[in-house]
Amino acid sequence: MEDKLLRLIEEKGPLTGSEILETLRGTSLALWKTCCLSARLQVRVLGSRYLRLDRRVEGFARLSPSILREFMTYTVVGLAGNAEALDRRADAIIGHIREVSRAKLALAQRIVGDLQNRLAERWPREGRVCFIIAGDIVYDMAHDVPRPEQSIGEMVNGSDIDLVVVSDDGISEGFLKELDAAIYKEKYYTLIAPSVREEIDYVVKNMERVREQMLFDTFKRMVACKILQEGMLLAGSRPLFDEIKGMLTARGVTAKLKEMEAEAGTFRRNAREYLLNTDSSRISRDDLNLFYTTEESEEFE
């Protein structure tokens, strides 16, 4: 396989993992291992890594993207000793990833702006609402690789758009339901429109629920806090957003998440070492959880 890889890259120049897999076929794990272990190839991993919580991992902490997604989308493989070609391809891919992130951010801003305009007459005069965006977009790591979306049985356009809407406790339940329904309509449209095919994951909640989640004592509450921790203000009340960020720090949640991120880094290093140094015939199906997440197994297999 190594010789085939070398001939392919000599012919076409540095390639991503997905481009290699598309041409050579085989298994993604075997290709990744060959690329990483070959002295005649150079592997360049692009972008950043960040905390993701996974029930299947002891302690819940792992890094995103997974090793598989990292290889397929955020890794360039070139010939050892030809750094110039590798640099050019890496720059082009990073530029594309940032462009995708900006485009998804702009779409989220447009959707929220439209919602605010549509509900302007009924928008509460007292109380605050803020729209927080999270996920790949805030790390400038959004991708546009098509992936299956189970609810519609169609492919969607890469990274989803994670949106959290938080209100003061004084905002009426009726308005929050109306806001939730309006966002759901936008979610449905962006999902099914052939020219868009973007998935929006969202939640609408008040500060009472945020305070409960700050207890950080269950998996779901940890996930909610992790999203608030990484989130950026998209629109709405800056003071409310700052209050949430202040609570994360004051209640020790930020420190706990940093500890979990460090644990996730250790988990990644150990997983990578195990997968690279273990004969493929001895790697079990359960071990593949080290290589990709459960959700990704449905996408890549």
NUBA-311684 format. One record per residue (C-alpha): x, z, y; residue in three letters. Coordinates in steps of 0.5 Angstrom, whole numbers, padded with zeros to 4 digits, always signed. Example, Ala and Ser with C-alpha at 12.3 -4.5 7.8 and 13.67 -1.06 7.14 Angstrom:
% residues 2
+0025+0016-0009ALA+0027+0014-0002SER
***
This chain:
% residues 301
+0000+0000+0000MET+0006+0002+0005GLU+0008-0006+0004ASP+0002-0008+0006LYS+0001-0004+0012LEU+0008-0006+0014LEU+0006-0014+0014ARG-0001-0012+0017LEU+0002-0009+0023ILE+0008-0014+0023GLU+0003-0019+0024GLU-0002-0016+0029LYS+0002-0011+0032GLY+0000-0003+0033PRO-0007-0002+0030LEU-0012+0004+0030THR-0014+0007+0023GLY-0021+0004+0023SER-0018-0003+0024GLU-0013-0002+0018ILE-0019+0000+0014LEU-0023-0006+0016GLU-0017-0010+0013THR-0014-0007+0008LEU-0020-0003+0005ARG-0018+0002+0000GLY-0020+0010+0002THR-0019+0013+0009SER-0015+0019+0006LEU-0010+0014+0002ALA-0009+0010+0008LEU-0008+0016+0013TRP-0003+0019+0008LYS+0001+0013+0007THR+0001+0012+0015CYS+0003+0019+0016CYS+0008+0020+0010LEU+0012+0013+0011SER+0019+0013+0015ALA+0018+0006+0017ARG+0011+0007+0021LEU+0010+0011+0027GLN+0004+0015+0028VAL+0001+0016+0035ARG-0005+0021+0036VAL-0009+0020+0042LEU-0013+0025+0047GLY-0014+0032+0046SER-0017+0037+0041ARG-0022+0042+0042TYR-0026+0048+0038LEU-0032+0046+0034ARG-0036+0051+0030LEU-0037+0049+0023ASP-0041+0054+0018ARG-0037+0051+0012ARG-0031+0053+0015VAL-0029+0061+0014GLU-0029+0064+0021GLY-0033+0058+0023PHE-0027+0055+0027ALA-0024+0048+0026ARG-0022+0043+0031LEU-0026+0036+0034SER-0025+0031+0032PRO-0024+0032+0025SER-0017+0029+0022ILE-0021+0023+0019LEU-0025+0021+0026ARG-0018+0022+0029GLU-0015+0017+0025PHE-0020+0012+0025MET-0021+0012+0033THR-0016+0016+0036TYR-0010+0014+0033THR-0005+0008+0033VAL+0000+0006+0028VAL+0006+0002+0029GLY+0013+0000+0027LEU+0018+0005+0027ALA+0023+0003+0033GLY+0018-0001+0037ASN+0015+0004+0042ALA+0014-0001+0047GLU+0009-0004+0043ALA+0006+0003+0041LEU+0006+0005+0048ASP+0002-0001+0050ARG-0004-0001+0045ARG-0004+0007+0046ALA-0005+0006+0054ASP-0011+0001+0052ALA-0014+0005+0047ILE-0014+0011+0052ILE-0017+0007+0058GLY-0022+0005+0053HIS-0024+0012+0051ILE-0024+0014+0059ARG-0029+0008+0060GLU-0034+0010+0055VAL-0034+0017+0057SER-0035+0015+0065ARG-0040+0011+0062ALA-0044+0016+0058LYS-0043+0021+0064LEU-0046+0016+0069ALA-0052+0015+0064LEU-0053+0022+0064ALA-0053+0023+0071GLN-0058+0017+0072ARG-0063+0020+0067ILE-0062+0027+0070VAL-0063+0024+0077GLY-0069+0020+0075ASP-0072+0027+0072LEU-0071+0031+0079GLN-0074+0025+0083ASN-0080+0024+0078ARG-0082+0032+0078LEU-0080+0033+0085ALA-0087+0035+0087GLU-0088+0040+0082ARG-0081+0042+0082TRP-0081+0050+0083PRO-0079+0052+0090ARG-0076+0059+0088GLU-0072+0060+0082GLY-0066+0055+0080ARG-0065+0050+0075VAL-0058+0047+0073CYS-0056+0042+0068PHE-0050+0042+0064ILE-0046+0037+0060ILE-0042+0039+0054ALA-0039+0035+0048GLY-0034+0029+0048ASP-0036+0027+0055ILE-0033+0033+0058VAL-0026+0032+0054TYR-0026+0025+0056ASP-0026+0024+0049MET-0033+0020+0048ALA-0033+0014+0043HIS-0037+0008+0042ASP-0036+0007+0035VAL-0043+0006+0032PRO-0046+0011+0027ARG-0052+0012+0024PRO-0058+0016+0027GLU-0062+0019+0021GLN-0069+0020+0025SER-0070+0013+0027ILE-0065+0010+0021GLY-0061+0006+0026GLU-0054+0006+0029MET-0053+0009+0035VAL-0047+0008+0040ASN-0042+0013+0038GLY-0041+0020+0041SER-0048+0023+0043ASP-0050+0026+0050ILE-0050+0034+0050ASP-0055+0037+0055LEU-0056+0044+0057VAL-0062+0046+0062VAL-0062+0053+0064VAL-0067+0056+0069SER-0068+0063+0072ASP-0073+0067+0069ASP-0078+0066+0074GLY-0079+0059+0073ILE-0086+0058+0070SER-0086+0057+0062GLU-0091+0051+0064GLY-0086+0048+0068PHE-0080+0048+0063LEU-0085+0045+0058LYS-0086+0040+0063GLU-0079+0039+0064LEU-0078+0039+0056ASP-0083+0034+0055ALA-0080+0029+0060ALA-0073+0030+0058ILE-0076+0028+0051TYR-0079+0022+0053LYS-0072+0020+0056GLU-0069+0022+0049LYS-0073+0017+0045TYR-0073+0011+0050TYR-0065+0012+0050THR-0065+0012+0043LEU-0069+0006+0041ILE-0068+0002+0047ALA-0063-0004+0044PRO-0059-0005+0050SER-0058+0003+0050VAL-0058+0006+0043ARG-0055+0013+0046GLU-0057+0019+0043GLU-0058+0025+0047ILE-0058+0032+0044ASP-0061+0037+0049TYR-0064+0044+0050VAL-0068+0047+0055VAL-0068+0055+0056LYS-0068+0061+0061ASN-0063+0066+0063MET-0066+0071+0058GLU-0065+0067+0052ARG-0058+0066+0055VAL-0056+0073+0056ARG-0059+0074+0048GLU-0054+0069+0046GLN-0048+0072+0050MET-0049+0077+0044LEU-0045+0072+0040PHE-0047+0076+0034ASP-0050+0070+0030THR-0047+0063+0028PHE-0053+0060+0033LYS-0051+0064+0038ARG-0044+0063+0038MET-0045+0055+0038VAL-0049+0056+0044ALA-0044+0060+0048CYS-0039+0055+0046LYS-0043+0049+0049ILE-0044+0053+0055LEU-0036+0055+0055GLN-0034+0048+0055GLU-0040+0045+0059GLY-0039+0042+0066MET-0045+0042+0072LEU-0048+0036+0072LEU-0053+0037+0077ALA-0058+0043+0080GLY-0056+0050+0082SER-0048+0051+0083ARG-0050+0059+0084PRO-0053+0059+0077LEU-0048+0055+0073PHE-0043+0060+0076ASP-0047+0066+0074GLU-0047+0063+0067ILE-0039+0062+0067LYS-0038+0069+0070GLY-0042+0072+0064MET-0038+0069+0059LEU-0032+0072+0062THR-0035+0079+0063ALA-0038+0079+0056ARG-0031+0077+0053GLY-0034+0071+0050VAL-0029+0067+0053THR-0023+0071+0050ALA-0027+0071+0043LYS-0027+0063+0044LEU-0020+0062+0045LYS-0018+0066+0039GLU-0023+0062+0035MET-0019+0056+0038GLU-0013+0058+0036ALA-0015+0060+0029GLU-0018+0053+0029ALA-0011+0050+0031GLY-0008+0054+0025THR-0014+0051+0020PHE-0012+0044+0022ARG-0005+0045+0021ARG-0006+0048+0014ASN-0011+0043+0012ALA-0007+0037+0014ARG-0001+0040+0010GLU-0005+0041+0004TYR-0008+0034+0004LEU-0001+0031+0006LEU+0003+0034+0000ASN-0003+0034-0005THR-0003+0029-0010ASP-0010+0025-0008SER-0012+0026-0016SER-0012+0033-0015ARG-0016+0033-0008ILE-0023+0035-0010SER-0030+0033-0006ARG-0030+0040-0003ASP-0023+0039-0001ASP-0025+0033+0003LEU-0029+0038+0008ASN-0022+0039+0011LEU-0021+0032+0012PHE-0028+0030+0015TYR-0035+0034+0017THR-0041+0034+0013THR-0044+0029+0018GLU-0039+0025+0018GLU-0039+0024+0010SER-0045+0020+0011GLU-0042+0016+0017GLU-0036+0014+0013PHE-0037+0014+0006GLU
***
